Amino acid sequence: MPQVTLSELVQAAVSGESLISFPTDTVPALASRPDRAGLIYAAKQRSETKPLILMAADVIDLWDYVQGSDAEQVAWEEMADRYFPGAITLVLPANDRLPKAMNPTDPTTIGIRVPKHPIARQILRLTRPLATTSVNRSGEPPLLNMDTIDAAFPEVYTLSPAALKSLESQTTGPSMPGSGKPSTVVKWTGQGWEILRQGEVVLEPF
């Protein structure tokens, strides 16, 4: 798929018909509308036992997909206030609003993330929350730049250089490069936090 304008990228995601890719603070994201997450599994040849991440521009857009007690919500918000936006994913109990396609084998949990990247957040403000993961075939290293993504996944919409430059000028200037490392993943156990993956954000055991 040719590289496209911002409006075309957003429309591709919102329509649910296509996958898109955009830069983040870690590795580029492969994204779809949450209820169309099956497109991601098919493109990556990914096992449905591996859940996706629900990514949004602001955490307020993600709380609608999780459920817990008042005390749990306080604990989750404290964690989000500390690390969002940033390279950390919080795995929390999901409610019925979450499309099963996001986590086919266990739709009772969902990983949520707010990236610390101005372009990613601007796109996500326009699309609303998206199902996301890294851009690669399952078992292969993540692809780290748009040229290799376009070559490996020609069906995926990406921003043209002109669109990317225009978006940079509308946000905070030139976009910072991603770290190339995945996000750190922590899961709520009901009593506290468990580190599932040490990534860009280094956490001490809870």
Backbone as ProteinMPNN parsed JSONL, in Angstrom:
{"seq_chain_A": "MPQVTLSELVQAAVSGESLISFPTDTVPALASRPDRAGLIYAAKQRSETKPLILMAADVIDLWDYVQGSDAEQVAWEEMADRYFPGAITLVLPANDRLPKAMNPTDPTTIGIRVPKHPIARQILRLTRPLATTSVNRSGEPPLLNMDTIDAAFPEVYTLSPAALKSLESQTTGPSMPGSGKPSTVVKWTGQGWEILRQGEVVLEPF", "coords_chain_A": {"N_chain_A": [[0.847, -1.195, 0.0], [0.639, 2.195, -0.899], [2.337, 4.885, 0.802], [0.538, 7.173, 2.862], [-1.687, 10.046, 3.468], [-2.346, 11.743, 6.609], [-5.139, 11.847, 7.138], [-6.057, 9.796, 5.494], [-4.772, 7.624, 6.648], [-5.938, 7.57, 9.202], [-8.631, 7.151, 8.48], [-8.423, 4.605, 7.363], [-7.917, 3.054, 9.619], [-10.156, 3.626, 11.292], [-12.285, 2.753, 9.744], [-12.049, 0.052, 9.95], [-11.217, -1.652, 8.016], [-8.573, -1.946, 7.319], [-5.09, -2.395, 8.262], [-2.87, -0.282, 10.116], [0.279, 1.447, 10.564], [2.448, 3.101, 12.829], [4.882, 5.335, 14.346], [6.179, 4.826, 17.705], [7.142, 5.316, 21.181], [8.642, 3.104, 21.723], [8.82, 0.538, 19.841], [7.767, 0.607, 16.364], [4.215, 0.589, 15.904], [1.84, -1.886, 14.973], [-1.42, -1.676, 14.024], [-5.006, -1.82, 14.592], [-8.581, -1.321, 14.418], [-10.16, -2.122, 17.499], [-12.16, -4.214, 17.431], [-11.522, -5.428, 15.112], [-9.246, -6.838, 15.365], [-8.447, -9.321, 14.545], [-7.31, -9.024, 12.058], [-4.707, -8.295, 12.614], [-3.646, -10.599, 13.84], [-3.758, -12.336, 11.662], [-2.071, -11.091, 9.75], [0.41, -11.105, 11.049], [0.748, -13.769, 11.437], [0.232, -14.811, 13.941], [-0.1, -16.473, 17.062], [-3.232, -16.981, 18.631], [-3.138, -17.179, 21.314], [-1.584, -15.209, 22.267], [-2.07, -12.16, 23.565], [-3.135, -8.844, 22.482], [-2.28, -5.315, 22.743], [-4.119, -2.638, 24.074], [-4.073, 0.534, 22.992], [-3.97, 4.036, 23.614], [-4.413, 7.629, 23.312], [-4.726, 8.956, 25.695], [-5.072, 8.054, 29.125], [-7.642, 8.162, 30.147], [-9.246, 7.317, 28.107], [-8.99, 4.604, 28.226], [-9.872, 3.483, 30.611], [-12.523, 2.775, 30.365], [-12.588, 0.204, 29.457], [-11.881, -1.596, 31.391], [-12.362, -3.264, 34.586], [-12.906, -3.167, 38.093], [-12.641, -3.155, 41.708], [-13.296, -0.259, 43.791], [-11.029, 0.266, 45.324], [-9.088, -1.093, 43.847], [-9.163, 0.363, 41.484], [-8.099, 2.766, 42.349], [-5.461, 1.954, 42.891], [-4.648, 1.245, 40.313], [-4.859, 3.686, 38.978], [-2.936, 5.15, 40.328], [-0.625, 3.849, 39.453], [-0.8, 4.381, 36.717], [-0.656, 7.186, 36.752], [1.948, 7.469, 37.518], [3.515, 6.278, 35.489], [2.404, 6.664, 32.926], [2.189, 9.042, 30.235], [4.171, 6.477, 28.68], [6.663, 3.826, 28.38], [5.311, 1.421, 29.257], [3.131, -1.269, 29.965], [0.035, -2.008, 31.345], [-1.548, -4.764, 32.604], [-4.793, -5.584, 33.051], [-7.993, -6.476, 34.635], [-10.528, -7.069, 32.293], [-13.581, -5.589, 31.017], [-16.94, -6.189, 29.71], [-17.012, -4.605, 27.491], [-14.714, -4.818, 26.031], [-13.618, -5.991, 22.931], [-13.662, -9.412, 22.037], [-11.807, -10.197, 20.192], [-9.439, -8.944, 20.797], [-8.114, -10.417, 22.725], [-8.265, -13.397, 22.255], [-8.195, -15.973, 23.585], [-8.387, -15.436, 26.263], [-10.409, -13.301, 27.128], [-10.848, -11.908, 29.453], [-8.9, -10.293, 30.43], [-6.812, -7.415, 29.745], [-4.148, -5.653, 28.225], [-3.117, -2.35, 28.704], [-1.987, 0.772, 27.333], [-0.348, 3.959, 27.135], [1.425, 5.689, 24.891], [4.551, 7.484, 25.027], [4.907, 9.516, 22.924], [4.666, 12.001, 20.599], [3.578, 11.932, 17.948], [2.366, 9.405, 17.756], [0.407, 9.712, 19.758], [-1.105, 11.813, 18.72], [-2.216, 10.635, 16.432], [-3.703, 8.608, 17.684], [-5.54, 10.12, 19.096], [-7.247, 10.832, 17.097], [-8.147, 8.408, 16.047], [-9.174, 7.071, 18.214], [-8.997, 4.498, 20.858], [-6.807, 1.807, 19.903], [-6.176, -1.568, 18.832], [-3.008, -2.961, 19.275], [0.366, -3.985, 18.421], [3.777, -5.093, 17.953], [5.46, -4.61, 14.752], [5.928, -7.222, 12.816], [6.577, -10.551, 11.584], [5.362, -13.325, 13.398], [7.582, -14.406, 15.885], [9.803, -13.292, 14.728], [12.22, -10.543, 14.784], [11.135, -7.223, 15.801], [10.21, -4.844, 13.295], [11.817, -1.776, 12.56], [11.72, 0.604, 11.123], [9.961, 2.685, 8.734], [10.408, 2.097, 6.025], [11.257, -0.603, 5.913], [9.004, -1.744, 7.012], [7.043, -1.096, 5.103], [8.01, -2.628, 2.996], [7.861, -5.272, 3.963], [5.225, -5.525, 4.784], [3.166, -4.738, 2.682], [0.47, -4.25, 2.553], [-0.227, -2.698, 4.665], [-1.14, 0.463, 5.94], [0.883, 3.346, 6.024], [2.331, 6.48, 7.1], [3.125, 8.961, 4.681], [6.324, 10.454, 3.857], [5.96, 13.266, 3.629], [3.535, 13.636, 4.985], [4.28, 12.773, 7.505], [6.22, 14.672, 8.185], [4.635, 16.977, 8.218], [2.939, 16.35, 10.33], [4.742, 16.234, 12.42], [5.408, 18.938, 12.62], [3.076, 19.917, 13.634], [2.912, 18.932, 16.156], [5.243, 18.514, 18.444], [7.55, 19.307, 17.174], [10.405, 17.742, 15.535], [10.06, 14.244, 15.495], [10.838, 12.103, 18.173], [13.057, 9.291, 18.059], [12.047, 5.829, 18.354], [12.842, 3.636, 21.1], [13.51, 1.093, 20.377], [13.199, -1.027, 22.0], [10.868, -3.268, 23.617], [7.802, -2.496, 25.417], [7.655, -2.469, 29.015], [5.909, -4.947, 30.812], [3.402, -5.265, 33.183], [1.313, -7.031, 35.424], [-1.818, -6.901, 37.047], [-2.566, -8.636, 39.956], [-4.65, -8.886, 41.635], [-3.967, -8.53, 44.189], [-1.671, -7.105, 43.995], [1.131, -6.109, 41.929], [2.604, -7.927, 39.232], [5.538, -8.529, 37.481], [5.643, -9.176, 34.142], [7.189, -8.85, 31.889], [10.308, -7.458, 31.521], [11.061, -4.499, 30.089], [11.564, -1.539, 28.287], [11.153, 0.25, 30.441], [12.601, -0.119, 33.495], [11.747, -1.996, 36.203], [11.68, -2.604, 39.693], [11.195, -5.739, 41.405], [7.913, -6.248, 42.664]], "CA_chain_A": [[0.0, 0.0, 0.0], [1.426, 3.437, -0.882], [2.282, 5.716, 1.995], [-0.678, 7.98, 2.722], [-1.856, 11.224, 4.303], [-2.867, 11.468, 7.949], [-6.573, 11.566, 7.071], [-6.231, 8.463, 4.899], [-4.326, 6.662, 7.658], [-6.984, 7.511, 10.231], [-9.82, 6.528, 7.898], [-8.159, 3.18, 7.206], [-8.079, 2.419, 10.926], [-11.52, 3.802, 11.796], [-13.197, 1.939, 8.939], [-11.897, -1.351, 10.323], [-10.915, -2.452, 6.833], [-7.145, -2.086, 7.062], [-4.106, -2.194, 9.32], [-1.987, 0.871, 9.978], [1.48, 1.425, 11.389], [2.931, 4.437, 13.175], [5.975, 5.271, 15.33], [5.884, 5.005, 19.124], [8.346, 5.515, 21.979], [9.373, 1.834, 21.83], [8.96, 0.079, 18.462], [6.567, 0.979, 15.616], [3.015, -0.189, 16.2], [0.902, -2.406, 13.986], [-2.651, -1.35, 14.738], [-6.311, -1.949, 13.959], [-9.719, -1.096, 15.3], [-10.146, -3.26, 18.435], [-13.005, -5.333, 17.036], [-10.965, -6.005, 13.892], [-7.895, -7.279, 15.732], [-8.122, -10.524, 13.796], [-6.436, -8.642, 10.946], [-3.336, -8.303, 13.117], [-3.231, -11.997, 14.005], [-3.561, -12.925, 10.339], [-0.91, -10.486, 9.097], [1.629, -11.501, 11.755], [0.742, -15.223, 11.631], [0.43, -14.806, 15.387], [-0.977, -17.347, 17.829], [-4.278, -16.271, 19.366], [-2.853, -17.245, 22.754], [-0.803, -14.018, 22.607], [-2.981, -11.022, 23.49], [-2.676, -7.571, 21.967], [-2.303, -4.188, 23.671], [-5.039, -1.555, 23.738], [-3.3, 1.763, 23.11], [-4.764, 5.249, 23.45], [-3.695, 8.883, 23.499], [-4.851, 9.343, 27.1], [-5.546, 6.926, 29.918], [-9.086, 8.27, 30.347], [-9.893, 6.55, 27.041], [-8.773, 3.176, 28.452], [-10.564, 2.991, 31.808], [-13.839, 2.23, 29.992], [-12.458, -1.195, 29.045], [-11.457, -2.424, 32.517], [-13.289, -3.255, 35.723], [-12.347, -3.588, 39.369], [-13.203, -2.48, 42.873], [-12.855, 1.126, 43.963], [-9.649, 0.234, 45.814], [-8.24, -1.49, 42.728], [-9.094, 1.488, 40.557], [-7.144, 3.715, 42.925], [-4.111, 1.403, 42.673], [-4.351, 1.326, 38.885], [-4.663, 5.089, 38.618], [-1.633, 5.554, 40.871], [0.392, 3.311, 38.545], [-0.897, 5.134, 35.47], [-0.147, 8.538, 36.99], [3.401, 7.399, 37.664], [4.244, 5.798, 34.311], [1.796, 7.063, 31.645], [2.558, 8.218, 29.081], [5.476, 5.862, 28.805], [6.89, 2.505, 27.794], [4.853, 0.401, 30.195], [1.795, -1.811, 29.698], [-0.633, -2.523, 32.533], [-2.516, -5.826, 32.294], [-5.861, -5.414, 34.035], [-9.223, -7.192, 34.326], [-11.317, -6.411, 31.249], [-15.035, -5.697, 31.121], [-17.606, -6.73, 28.526], [-16.861, -3.708, 26.353], [-13.535, -5.205, 25.263], [-13.869, -7.004, 21.909], [-12.959, -10.671, 22.278], [-10.723, -10.317, 19.23], [-8.216, -8.402, 21.385], [-7.471, -11.47, 23.521], [-9.221, -14.463, 21.944], [-8.229, -17.11, 24.494], [-8.686, -14.974, 27.616], [-10.917, -11.934, 27.006], [-11.105, -11.308, 30.772], [-7.807, -9.369, 30.761], [-6.331, -6.602, 28.633], [-3.018, -4.767, 28.473], [-3.381, -0.98, 28.258], [-0.765, 1.579, 27.266], [-0.34, 5.3, 26.558], [2.814, 5.901, 24.481], [5.137, 8.812, 25.2], [5.354, 9.859, 21.584], [3.665, 12.971, 20.155], [2.885, 11.537, 16.722], [1.474, 8.293, 18.106], [-0.731, 10.212, 20.525], [-1.964, 12.599, 17.838], [-2.977, 9.669, 15.633], [-4.651, 7.915, 18.557], [-6.637, 11.042, 19.424], [-8.166, 10.838, 15.961], [-8.717, 7.075, 15.82], [-9.601, 6.499, 19.493], [-8.119, 3.37, 21.196], [-6.558, 0.81, 18.869], [-5.443, -2.799, 19.121], [-1.649, -2.758, 18.774], [1.476, -4.885, 18.714], [4.926, -4.733, 17.123], [5.313, -4.943, 13.336], [6.826, -8.317, 12.45], [5.981, -11.885, 11.577], [5.516, -13.937, 14.715], [8.856, -15.059, 16.11], [10.882, -12.509, 14.141], [12.44, -9.27, 15.479], [10.293, -6.111, 15.353], [10.726, -3.937, 12.276], [12.038, -0.528, 13.281], [11.543, 1.814, 10.327], [8.82, 2.602, 7.828], [10.788, 1.486, 4.748], [11.218, -2.065, 6.044], [7.607, -2.109, 7.247], [6.355, -1.032, 3.816], [8.46, -3.739, 2.161], [7.412, -6.557, 4.517], [3.761, -5.518, 4.934], [2.696, -3.74, 1.719], [-0.962, -3.982, 2.736], [-0.396, -1.85, 5.85], [-1.041, 1.898, 5.683], [1.851, 4.131, 6.797], [2.364, 7.882, 6.702], [4.123, 9.389, 3.717], [7.285, 11.384, 4.457], [5.379, 14.606, 3.719], [2.533, 13.62, 6.056], [5.001, 12.658, 8.762], [6.832, 15.974, 8.454], [3.559, 17.897, 8.577], [2.458, 15.999, 11.667], [5.787, 16.662, 13.351], [5.315, 20.389, 12.796], [1.85, 20.214, 14.384], [3.008, 18.407, 17.527], [6.306, 19.134, 19.246], [8.776, 19.321, 16.411], [10.851, 16.437, 15.029], [9.663, 13.12, 16.344], [11.939, 11.348, 18.765], [13.057, 7.902, 17.612], [11.708, 4.831, 19.354], [13.99, 3.035, 21.78], [13.801, -0.212, 19.801], [12.906, -2.039, 23.011], [9.436, -3.363, 23.894], [7.354, -1.931, 26.688], [7.612, -3.321, 30.205], [4.536, -5.415, 31.042], [3.092, -5.652, 34.558], [-0.058, -7.521, 35.537], [-2.495, -6.812, 38.342], [-2.878, -9.991, 40.411], [-5.749, -8.831, 42.596], [-3.357, -8.078, 45.436], [-0.552, -6.234, 43.67], [1.629, -6.173, 40.572], [3.577, -8.955, 38.846], [6.256, -8.166, 36.254], [5.626, -10.234, 33.137], [8.291, -8.626, 30.951], [11.123, -6.266, 31.715], [11.332, -3.873, 28.804], [12.206, -0.232, 28.291], [11.09, 0.773, 31.817], [13.129, -1.129, 34.421], [11.048, -1.971, 37.483], [12.088, -3.542, 40.729], [10.104, -6.654, 41.762], [6.949, -5.682, 43.595]], "C_chain_A": [[0.882, 1.246, 0.0], [1.304, 4.155, 0.456], [1.225, 6.799, 1.781], [-0.648, 9.213, 3.614], [-2.381, 10.812, 5.67], [-4.344, 11.109, 7.893], [-6.846, 10.189, 6.484], [-5.818, 7.376, 5.886], [-5.407, 6.468, 8.712], [-8.222, 6.806, 9.697], [-9.634, 5.024, 7.727], [-8.365, 2.437, 8.516], [-9.529, 2.462, 11.389], [-12.518, 2.94, 11.026], [-13.16, 0.474, 9.335], [-11.486, -2.244, 9.179], [-9.431, -2.755, 6.661], [-6.322, -1.933, 8.331], [-3.328, -0.924, 9.047], [-0.756, 0.657, 10.839], [1.927, 2.853, 11.628], [4.02, 4.314, 14.234], [5.462, 5.424, 16.758], [7.206, 5.243, 19.858], [9.168, 4.245, 22.137], [9.701, 1.33, 20.421], [7.707, 0.497, 17.704], [5.412, 0.024, 15.907], [2.352, -0.674, 14.922], [-0.458, -2.344, 14.649], [-3.902, -1.564, 13.89], [-7.386, -1.486, 14.932], [-9.846, -2.316, 16.217], [-10.983, -4.46, 17.996], [-12.535, -6.008, 15.751], [-9.538, -6.521, 14.122], [-7.487, -8.578, 15.042], [-7.225, -10.25, 12.601], [-4.967, -8.681, 11.367], [-2.83, -9.729, 13.247], [-2.941, -12.636, 12.653], [-2.287, -12.395, 9.686], [0.401, -10.957, 9.724], [1.815, -13.02, 11.814], [0.972, -15.514, 13.112], [-0.556, -15.745, 16.065], [-1.998, -16.525, 18.608], [-4.126, -16.402, 20.877], [-2.058, -16.021, 23.216], [-1.686, -12.784, 22.458], [-2.311, -9.777, 22.915], [-2.778, -6.5, 23.052], [-3.299, -3.153, 23.175], [-4.321, -0.242, 24.032], [-4.191, 2.973, 22.845], [-3.899, 6.468, 23.707], [-3.676, 9.299, 24.963], [-5.477, 8.196, 27.876], [-7.053, 6.977, 30.151], [-9.849, 7.474, 29.297], [-9.808, 5.044, 27.264], [-9.544, 2.625, 29.644], [-11.917, 2.374, 31.474], [-13.788, 0.752, 29.651], [-12.068, -2.126, 30.186], [-12.462, -2.319, 33.652], [-12.595, -3.788, 36.967], [-13.032, -2.85, 40.501], [-12.697, -1.044, 42.938], [-11.395, 1.175, 44.405], [-8.682, -0.143, 44.687], [-8.078, -0.338, 41.738], [-8.114, 2.544, 41.05], [-5.716, 3.251, 42.671], [-3.708, 1.512, 41.208], [-4.064, 2.766, 38.47], [-3.336, 5.622, 39.161], [-0.509, 5.084, 39.949], [0.394, 4.094, 37.23], [-0.351, 6.547, 35.635], [1.377, 8.556, 37.041], [4.108, 7.125, 36.341], [3.645, 6.187, 32.96], [1.93, 8.564, 31.448], [3.968, 7.665, 29.225], [5.493, 4.44, 28.294], [6.546, 1.395, 28.781], [3.422, 0.007, 29.841], [1.247, -2.402, 30.984], [-1.675, -3.551, 32.109], [-3.547, -5.859, 33.418], [-7.071, -6.264, 33.67], [-10.074, -6.406, 33.327], [-12.811, -6.544, 31.536], [-15.619, -6.156, 29.78], [-17.469, -5.837, 27.296], [-15.679, -4.109, 25.467], [-13.901, -6.246, 24.212], [-13.04, -8.257, 22.168], [-11.762, -10.826, 21.35], [-9.399, -9.797, 19.772], [-7.411, -9.462, 22.13], [-8.335, -12.713, 23.397], [-9.314, -15.582, 22.966], [-8.515, -16.718, 25.941], [-9.172, -13.525, 27.591], [-11.229, -11.268, 28.336], [-9.989, -10.359, 31.2], [-7.401, -8.582, 29.516], [-5.133, -5.765, 29.089], [-3.325, -3.392, 27.91], [-2.093, -0.172, 28.282], [-1.046, 2.939, 26.644], [1.102, 5.609, 26.174], [3.279, 7.33, 24.744], [5.765, 9.221, 23.878], [4.306, 10.777, 20.968], [2.901, 12.561, 18.907], [1.921, 10.391, 16.992], [0.227, 8.807, 18.813], [-1.664, 11.06, 19.664], [-2.813, 11.687, 16.956], [-4.056, 9.014, 16.473], [-5.783, 8.825, 19.019], [-7.692, 11.034, 18.321], [-8.848, 9.492, 15.752], [-9.487, 6.551, 17.015], [-8.783, 5.218, 19.738], [-8.021, 2.327, 20.07], [-5.9, -0.434, 19.461], [-4.058, -2.663, 18.508], [-0.718, -3.896, 19.169], [2.655, -4.406, 17.875], [4.684, -5.184, 15.678], [6.363, -5.985, 12.964], [6.013, -9.593, 12.286], [6.262, -12.504, 12.943], [6.842, -14.686, 14.806], [10.046, -14.331, 15.523], [11.063, -11.199, 14.896], [11.496, -8.19, 14.958], [10.991, -5.3, 14.262], [10.743, -2.529, 12.846], [11.929, 0.729, 12.433], [10.491, 1.579, 9.246], [9.17, 1.938, 6.499], [10.721, -0.035, 4.827], [9.79, -2.546, 6.307], [6.846, -2.127, 5.929], [6.729, -2.22, 2.928], [7.892, -5.071, 2.64], [5.891, -6.666, 4.595], [3.163, -4.477, 3.984], [1.217, -3.403, 1.849], [-1.24, -3.019, 3.877], [-0.216, -0.376, 5.478], [0.0, 2.533, 6.605], [1.81, 5.57, 6.298], [3.442, 8.131, 5.655], [5.124, 10.307, 4.409], [6.724, 12.794, 4.617], [4.355, 14.687, 4.846], [3.201, 13.55, 7.416], [5.623, 13.996, 9.142], [5.792, 16.995, 8.878], [3.06, 17.63, 9.984], [3.482, 16.389, 12.725], [5.677, 18.155, 13.647], [4.097, 20.783, 13.616], [1.933, 19.765, 15.836], [4.113, 19.136, 18.275], [7.628, 19.178, 18.507], [9.175, 17.922, 15.993], [10.568, 15.312, 16.019], [10.883, 12.391, 16.89], [11.891, 9.908, 18.271], [12.62, 6.966, 18.733], [12.969, 4.207, 19.93], [14.433, 1.734, 21.124], [13.568, -1.359, 20.764], [11.408, -2.107, 23.254], [9.085, -2.704, 25.218], [7.501, -2.96, 27.807], [6.153, -3.69, 30.467], [4.379, -5.85, 32.493], [1.614, -6.004, 34.658], [-0.578, -7.344, 36.958], [-2.956, -8.198, 38.758], [-4.126, -10.056, 41.283], [-5.265, -8.331, 43.941], [-2.222, -7.067, 45.187], [-0.122, -6.462, 42.237], [2.66, -7.284, 40.392], [4.228, -8.526, 37.538], [6.251, -9.356, 35.301], [6.768, -10.103, 32.145], [9.019, -7.342, 31.322], [11.474, -5.708, 30.333], [12.039, -2.561, 28.972], [12.238, 0.374, 29.68], [11.536, -0.335, 32.771], [12.453, -0.957, 35.773], [11.682, -2.963, 38.439], [10.93, -4.481, 41.009], [9.208, -6.044, 42.819], [6.845, -6.548, 44.845]], "O_chain_A": [[1.792, 1.346, 0.824], [0.293, 4.042, 1.149], [1.038, 7.284, 0.665], [0.276, 9.409, 4.404], [-2.808, 9.674, 5.865], [-4.764, 10.151, 8.543], [-7.761, 9.494, 6.925], [-6.45, 6.321, 5.949], [-5.747, 5.34, 9.068], [-8.8, 5.96, 10.379], [-10.574, 4.254, 7.923], [-8.913, 1.335, 8.536], [-10.072, 1.449, 11.829], [-13.49, 2.452, 11.602], [-14.113, -0.266, 9.091], [-11.409, -3.463, 9.339], [-9.061, -3.692, 5.955], [-6.796, -1.411, 9.34], [-3.145, -0.531, 7.895], [-0.741, -0.195, 11.727], [1.807, 3.71, 10.753], [4.084, 3.311, 14.944], [4.44, 6.068, 16.994], [8.259, 5.356, 19.231], [10.291, 4.303, 22.638], [10.752, 1.665, 19.874], [6.671, 0.724, 18.329], [5.604, -1.173, 16.123], [2.31, 0.037, 13.918], [-0.639, -2.902, 15.732], [-3.869, -1.499, 12.661], [-7.126, -1.287, 16.119], [-9.657, -3.441, 15.757], [-10.561, -5.603, 18.169], [-13.08, -7.036, 15.348], [-8.74, -6.623, 13.19], [-6.3, -8.894, 14.968], [-6.469, -11.121, 12.172], [-4.094, -9.051, 10.581], [-1.719, -10.041, 12.818], [-1.982, -13.395, 12.518], [-1.508, -13.169, 9.129], [1.385, -11.182, 9.02], [2.882, -13.509, 12.186], [1.797, -16.351, 13.479], [-1.724, -15.803, 15.679], [-1.66, -15.488, 19.179], [-4.891, -15.807, 21.635], [-1.877, -15.815, 24.416], [-2.018, -12.398, 21.337], [-1.085, -9.675, 22.869], [-3.297, -6.75, 24.139], [-3.32, -2.826, 21.989], [-4.0, 0.056, 25.183], [-5.054, 2.943, 21.967], [-2.797, 6.364, 24.246], [-2.719, 9.924, 25.421], [-6.31, 7.458, 27.35], [-7.679, 5.933, 30.336], [-10.96, 7.008, 29.55], [-10.479, 4.281, 26.57], [-9.842, 1.431, 29.689], [-12.41, 1.532, 32.226], [-14.831, 0.105, 29.563], [-11.936, -3.331, 29.973], [-13.298, -1.416, 33.683], [-11.806, -4.731, 36.904], [-13.905, -2.015, 40.269], [-11.772, -0.67, 42.217], [-10.619, 2.006, 43.933], [-7.591, 0.418, 44.585], [-6.986, -0.099, 41.222], [-7.386, 3.143, 40.258], [-4.859, 4.046, 42.285], [-2.562, 1.835, 40.897], [-3.138, 3.027, 37.702], [-2.69, 6.452, 38.521], [0.442, 5.822, 39.693], [1.453, 4.428, 36.698], [0.343, 7.05, 34.751], [2.012, 9.537, 36.653], [5.181, 7.673, 36.089], [4.319, 6.052, 31.938], [1.795, 9.309, 32.419], [4.843, 8.299, 29.814], [4.479, 3.913, 27.835], [7.376, 0.543, 29.097], [2.608, 0.851, 29.466], [1.912, -3.204, 31.639], [-2.582, -3.237, 31.338], [-3.221, -6.125, 34.576], [-7.181, -6.727, 32.535], [-10.307, -5.211, 33.509], [-13.25, -7.48, 32.204], [-14.885, -6.468, 28.843], [-17.777, -6.263, 26.183], [-15.65, -3.774, 24.283], [-14.445, -7.294, 24.561], [-11.854, -8.168, 22.483], [-10.801, -11.516, 21.692], [-8.34, -10.167, 19.265], [-6.181, -9.413, 22.162], [-9.065, -13.054, 24.328], [-10.405, -16.101, 23.201], [-8.85, -17.575, 26.759], [-8.439, -12.619, 27.987], [-11.81, -10.183, 28.362], [-10.112, -9.688, 32.224], [-7.617, -9.023, 28.387], [-5.117, -5.238, 30.201], [-3.748, -3.274, 26.76], [-1.222, -0.388, 29.124], [-1.875, 3.062, 25.742], [1.937, 5.777, 27.062], [2.485, 8.27, 24.687], [6.987, 9.265, 23.734], [3.154, 10.369, 20.824], [1.7, 12.813, 18.809], [0.787, 10.403, 16.513], [-0.886, 8.383, 18.499], [-2.88, 11.03, 19.855], [-4.0, 11.945, 16.758], [-5.196, 8.878, 16.029], [-6.879, 8.343, 19.307], [-8.882, 11.208, 18.585], [-10.003, 9.441, 15.327], [-10.353, 5.688, 16.869], [-7.946, 4.876, 18.903], [-9.0, 2.016, 19.392], [-5.171, -0.364, 20.451], [-3.937, -2.289, 17.341], [-0.975, -4.652, 20.106], [2.538, -3.412, 17.158], [3.823, -6.023, 15.412], [7.543, -5.666, 12.816], [4.895, -9.698, 12.792], [7.29, -12.225, 13.561], [7.184, -15.487, 13.936], [11.188, -14.707, 15.787], [10.142, -10.773, 15.594], [11.095, -8.233, 13.795], [12.205, -5.097, 14.302], [9.807, -2.123, 13.534], [12.035, 1.832, 12.971], [10.175, 0.443, 8.893], [8.318, 1.28, 5.901], [10.195, -0.686, 3.924], [9.412, -3.634, 5.873], [6.088, -3.059, 5.66], [5.89, -2.754, 2.203], [7.489, -5.905, 1.829], [5.333, -7.758, 4.487], [2.697, -3.433, 4.44], [0.758, -2.391, 1.318], [-2.374, -2.568, 4.041], [0.737, -0.013, 4.789], [0.003, 2.291, 7.812], [1.313, 5.844, 5.206], [4.538, 7.576, 5.736], [4.805, 10.885, 5.448], [6.981, 13.451, 5.626], [4.305, 15.676, 5.577], [2.751, 14.185, 8.369], [5.558, 14.404, 10.302], [6.03, 17.789, 9.788], [2.79, 18.561, 10.743], [3.111, 16.828, 13.814], [5.837, 18.582, 14.79], [4.075, 21.852, 14.226], [1.112, 20.172, 16.659], [3.92, 20.277, 18.697], [8.694, 19.098, 19.116], [8.365, 16.999, 16.086], [10.814, 15.436, 17.219], [11.832, 12.102, 16.162], [10.807, 9.356, 18.082], [12.798, 7.268, 19.913], [14.033, 4.25, 19.313], [15.578, 1.31, 21.283], [13.719, -2.525, 20.4], [10.728, -1.091, 23.112], [9.958, -2.395, 26.03], [7.473, -4.167, 27.567], [5.266, -2.844, 30.358], [5.126, -6.7, 32.978], [0.769, -5.35, 34.047], [0.126, -7.603, 37.935], [-3.659, -8.87, 38.002], [-4.6, -11.139, 41.628], [-6.033, -7.783, 44.733], [-1.87, -6.281, 46.067], [-0.902, -6.948, 41.418], [3.477, -7.547, 41.275], [3.528, -8.194, 36.581], [6.793, -10.415, 35.617], [7.264, -11.099, 31.619], [8.413, -6.276, 31.423], [12.109, -6.381, 29.521], [13.012, -2.468, 29.72], [13.249, 0.958, 30.07], [10.897, -1.386, 32.835], [12.569, 0.09, 36.409], [12.159, -4.024, 38.036], [9.776, -4.075, 40.868], [9.683, -5.401, 43.756], [6.077, -6.23, 45.753]]}, "name": "protein", "num_of_chains": 1, "seq": "MPQVTLSELVQAAVSGESLISFPTDTVPALASRPDRAGLIYAAKQRSETKPLILMAADVIDLWDYVQGSDAEQVAWEEMADRYFPGAITLVLPANDRLPKAMNPTDPTTIGIRVPKHPIARQILRLTRPLATTSVNRSGEPPLLNMDTIDAAFPEVYTLSPAALKSLESQTTGPSMPGSGKPSTVVKWTGQGWEILRQGEVVLEPF"}
